[in-house]
Amino acid sequence: MHSARWQPTPLIRATLALHVLALAAVIAEPGQWRWVLGALLANHALLVLLGLWPRSHWLGPNWTRLPAAAAARNEIALTIDDGPDPAVTPQVLELLDHYAARATFFCIGEKAAHHPDLCREIVRRGHAVENHSQHHRHHFSLLGRSGITRELQAAQDTLTAITGQRPLFFRAPAGLRNYFLDPVLARLELRLAGWSARGFDTRIGDAERVKNRLLNGLRAGAILLLHDGNAARTPGGTPVILEVLPAVLAAARAANLRLVTLRHALS
């Protein structure tokens, strides 16, 4: 596999230029170091804030909608995070089969290693397994380049060994990242995947609220986000995704929208 060349965004280019200018300014006028430090701190604060915005494109390419060609074909993508979960994922697969829908499962490498047969079943049924990091660390966005590389490479190795398919997409834990991520993605030939609509179904146990959030974003080119792992429960104890998914799939069918995997949308 040949690594893709990293192309920094205009903001990252400006950041690099700012650091060069800051060094030159301190050398030329040492007494101005406070102003220089303030400019650098403001720049880094901006980068941190943008990393906390999961749908941002400022730090690098980010799939927050399907490509125009896929939208023109009336395609949408359902993405399902944080699995596989042996109690929830099999039921999700049955629902997807019932509606002849395809989905993209962003799997955690560590969980996949514990449930390899379930990962293989996802692929066998025509869905895609993609990279959601090896351990889903809550401090992922604070890792440096080497830490991010270890997390992504470990998940690539784990998921490829299990399914026989190398992941083409990556989704950061909670969607949070930093400016070290994009060059790592380029080296591993991964695309960052965000979303256009999410239900917050890891925190909201009200299936009606989650469903309405997703239905409001249901249109050609949409990327929807739900969770089979870490799913919130309804007052009756049902994982929210199982209450919400039938209504979303039925609404997509009624709107003549075709649910495809992210990798299918590349074509």
C-alpha positions as CSV (number, residue, x, y, z in Angstrom):
1,M,0.0,0.0,0.0
2,H,1.4,3.4,-1.0
3,S,0.8,6.2,1.4
4,A,-1.2,9.2,0.1
5,R,0.5,12.6,0.3
6,W,-0.8,14.8,3.0
7,Q,-2.3,18.1,1.8
8,P,-2.6,20.6,4.7
9,T,-5.6,22.8,4.7
10,P,-5.3,26.6,4.3
11,L,-5.7,27.0,8.0
12,I,-2.8,24.5,8.8
13,R,-0.6,26.3,6.2
14,A,-1.4,29.6,7.9
15,T,-0.5,28.1,11.3
16,L,2.8,26.8,10.0
17,A,3.6,30.2,8.5
18,L,2.6,31.9,11.7
19,H,5.1,29.9,13.7
20,V,7.9,30.8,11.2
21,L,7.0,34.4,11.5
22,A,6.8,34.2,15.3
23,L,10.3,32.8,15.5
24,A,11.6,35.5,13.1
25,A,9.8,38.2,15.1
26,V,11.3,37.1,18.5
27,I,14.8,37.0,16.9
28,A,14.4,40.5,15.5
29,E,12.6,42.0,18.4
30,P,13.0,40.0,21.6
31,G,11.1,42.5,23.6
32,Q,7.9,41.6,21.7
33,W,7.8,38.0,22.9
34,R,4.5,38.6,24.9
35,W,2.7,39.6,21.7
36,V,4.2,36.8,19.8
37,L,3.2,34.3,22.5
38,G,-0.3,35.7,22.6
39,A,-0.7,35.2,18.9
40,L,0.5,31.6,19.1
41,L,-1.8,30.8,22.0
42,A,-4.8,32.3,20.2
43,N,-3.9,30.2,17.1
44,H,-3.7,27.0,19.1
45,A,-6.9,27.8,20.9
46,L,-8.6,28.1,17.5
47,L,-7.2,24.7,16.4
48,V,-8.5,23.1,19.6
49,L,-12.0,24.5,19.2
50,L,-12.1,23.3,15.6
51,G,-11.1,19.9,16.8
52,L,-14.1,19.9,19.1
53,W,-16.4,20.6,16.1
54,P,-17.0,17.1,14.6
55,R,-18.3,18.4,11.3
56,S,-15.5,20.9,10.8
57,H,-13.5,20.8,7.5
58,W,-10.9,23.3,8.7
59,L,-8.4,20.6,9.9
60,G,-8.8,18.3,6.9
61,P,-11.3,16.6,4.6
62,N,-14.3,15.3,6.4
63,W,-17.3,13.4,4.9
64,T,-20.3,15.2,6.5
65,R,-22.4,14.3,3.4
66,L,-22.1,11.8,0.6
67,P,-20.5,12.9,-2.6
68,A,-22.7,14.7,-5.1
69,A,-22.9,11.7,-7.4
70,A,-24.3,9.5,-4.6
71,A,-26.8,12.2,-3.6
72,A,-27.9,12.4,-7.2
73,R,-28.7,8.7,-7.1
74,N,-30.9,9.3,-4.0
75,E,-28.5,7.5,-1.8
76,I,-28.0,8.0,2.0
77,A,-25.7,6.3,4.5
78,L,-26.6,4.9,7.8
79,T,-23.5,4.6,10.1
80,I,-23.6,2.7,13.3
81,D,-20.8,3.2,15.9
82,D,-19.2,1.7,19.0
83,G,-19.9,-2.0,18.3
84,P,-20.0,-4.8,17.8
85,D,-22.3,-5.5,20.7
86,P,-23.4,-9.2,20.9
87,A,-26.8,-8.1,22.5
88,V,-27.7,-5.4,20.1
89,T,-25.8,-5.8,16.7
90,P,-27.6,-9.1,15.7
91,Q,-31.0,-7.4,16.2
92,V,-29.8,-4.4,14.1
93,L,-28.7,-6.8,11.3
94,E,-32.1,-8.4,11.3
95,L,-33.8,-5.0,10.9
96,L,-31.5,-4.0,8.1
97,D,-32.2,-7.3,6.3
98,H,-35.9,-6.8,6.7
99,Y,-35.7,-3.4,4.8
100,A,-32.9,-4.6,2.4
101,A,-30.8,-1.7,3.7
102,R,-27.0,-1.5,3.9
103,A,-25.1,0.2,6.7
104,T,-21.6,1.1,7.7
105,F,-20.5,-0.2,11.1
106,F,-17.7,1.8,12.7
107,C,-16.3,-0.9,15.0
108,I,-13.9,-0.6,17.9
109,G,-10.9,-2.9,17.3
110,E,-10.8,-4.1,20.9
111,K,-14.5,-5.1,20.8
112,A,-14.1,-6.7,17.3
113,A,-11.3,-8.9,18.7
114,H,-13.7,-10.1,21.4
115,H,-16.5,-10.8,18.9
116,P,-14.8,-11.6,15.5
117,D,-17.7,-13.9,14.3
118,L,-20.1,-11.0,14.7
119,C,-17.8,-8.7,12.6
120,R,-17.6,-11.3,9.9
121,E,-21.4,-11.6,10.0
122,I,-21.7,-7.9,9.4
123,V,-19.6,-8.2,6.2
124,R,-21.3,-11.4,5.1
125,R,-24.7,-9.6,5.1
126,G,-23.4,-7.0,2.8
127,H,-22.5,-4.2,5.2
128,A,-19.1,-2.5,5.8
129,V,-16.9,-2.6,8.8
130,E,-14.8,0.6,9.2
131,N,-12.2,1.9,11.7
132,H,-13.4,3.5,15.0
133,S,-10.0,3.2,16.7
134,Q,-8.6,0.3,18.6
135,H,-9.7,1.3,22.2
136,H,-12.1,4.3,21.7
137,R,-10.1,6.3,24.2
138,H,-12.0,9.3,25.6
139,H,-8.8,11.4,25.4
140,F,-8.2,10.5,21.8
141,S,-8.3,14.2,20.7
142,L,-5.4,14.8,23.1
143,L,-3.1,12.2,21.6
144,G,0.0,13.2,19.7
145,R,0.8,11.9,16.2
146,S,2.4,8.7,17.4
147,G,-0.5,7.9,19.7
148,I,-3.1,8.5,17.0
149,T,-1.0,6.4,14.6
150,R,-0.9,3.5,17.1
151,E,-4.7,3.6,17.6
152,L,-5.6,3.7,14.0
153,Q,-3.0,1.2,12.8
154,A,-3.9,-1.3,15.5
155,A,-7.6,-1.1,14.5
156,Q,-6.7,-1.4,10.8
157,D,-4.7,-4.5,11.6
158,T,-7.4,-6.0,13.8
159,L,-10.4,-5.4,11.5
160,T,-8.5,-6.4,8.4
161,A,-7.4,-9.7,9.9
162,I,-11.0,-10.4,11.1
163,T,-13.0,-9.4,8.0
164,G,-10.5,-9.7,5.2
165,Q,-11.4,-6.2,4.1
166,R,-9.1,-3.2,4.9
167,P,-11.2,-0.3,6.3
168,L,-11.4,2.8,4.0
169,F,-13.0,5.2,6.5
170,F,-12.2,6.4,10.0
171,R,-14.5,8.0,12.6
172,A,-12.9,9.6,15.6
173,P,-14.2,8.7,19.0
174,A,-17.1,11.2,19.7
175,G,-16.0,12.9,16.5
176,L,-13.3,14.8,18.3
177,R,-9.8,15.2,16.9
178,N,-6.8,17.4,16.6
179,Y,-4.5,18.7,13.8
180,F,-2.3,15.6,14.1
181,L,-5.0,13.3,12.7
182,D,-5.1,14.4,9.1
183,P,-1.5,13.5,8.1
184,V,-2.0,10.1,9.9
185,L,-5.2,9.4,7.8
186,A,-3.3,10.3,4.7
187,R,-0.5,7.9,5.5
188,L,-2.9,5.1,6.2
189,E,-5.1,6.0,3.2
190,L,-8.2,6.5,5.4
191,R,-11.0,9.1,4.9
192,L,-12.5,10.9,7.9
193,A,-16.2,10.3,8.2
194,G,-18.5,12.7,10.1
195,W,-22.2,12.9,9.7
196,S,-25.1,15.2,8.7
197,A,-27.6,14.1,11.3
198,R,-27.3,12.3,14.6
199,G,-29.7,11.3,17.3
200,F,-27.4,11.5,20.4
201,D,-28.7,8.0,21.2
202,T,-25.9,7.3,23.6
203,R,-27.3,9.9,26.0
204,I,-31.0,10.3,25.1
205,G,-33.3,7.5,26.1
206,D,-36.4,9.0,24.5
207,A,-36.7,7.1,21.3
208,E,-39.2,9.6,19.8
209,R,-36.7,12.5,20.3
210,V,-33.9,10.5,18.7
211,K,-36.1,9.5,15.8
212,N,-37.3,13.0,15.1
213,R,-33.7,14.3,15.0
214,L,-32.8,11.8,12.4
215,L,-36.0,12.2,10.3
216,N,-35.4,15.9,10.2
217,G,-32.1,15.2,8.4
218,L,-33.4,12.5,6.1
219,R,-32.6,13.6,2.6
220,A,-30.5,12.5,-0.4
221,G,-26.8,12.5,0.5
222,A,-27.4,12.4,4.3
223,I,-25.0,10.5,6.6
224,L,-27.0,9.4,9.7
225,L,-25.4,8.3,13.0
226,L,-26.7,5.8,15.5
227,H,-25.0,3.4,18.0
228,D,-25.2,-0.3,18.6
229,G,-22.5,-0.1,21.3
230,N,-22.9,2.2,24.3
231,A,-26.6,2.7,23.3
232,A,-28.9,4.5,25.7
233,R,-31.9,2.6,26.9
234,T,-35.5,3.5,26.8
235,P,-37.5,3.6,30.0
236,G,-38.5,0.0,29.2
237,G,-34.8,-1.0,28.9
238,T,-34.6,-1.4,25.1
239,P,-31.6,-0.1,23.3
240,V,-32.7,3.1,21.6
241,I,-31.4,2.1,18.2
242,L,-33.8,-0.8,18.1
243,E,-36.8,1.4,18.7
244,V,-35.7,4.1,16.3
245,L,-34.3,2.1,13.4
246,P,-37.6,0.7,11.9
247,A,-39.1,4.2,11.6
248,V,-36.0,5.6,10.0
249,L,-35.7,2.7,7.5
250,A,-39.4,2.9,6.7
251,A,-39.2,6.7,6.1
252,A,-36.2,6.2,3.9
253,R,-38.1,3.6,1.8
254,A,-41.1,5.9,1.6
255,A,-39.0,8.8,0.3
256,N,-37.3,6.5,-2.3
257,L,-33.9,6.9,-0.6
258,R,-31.5,4.0,-0.9
259,L,-29.3,3.1,2.0
260,V,-25.8,2.3,1.0
261,T,-22.4,1.9,2.6
262,L,-19.9,4.7,2.6
263,R,-17.6,2.7,0.4
264,H,-20.3,2.1,-2.1
265,A,-20.8,5.9,-2.2
266,L,-17.2,6.2,-3.4
267,S,-18.1,4.7,-6.7
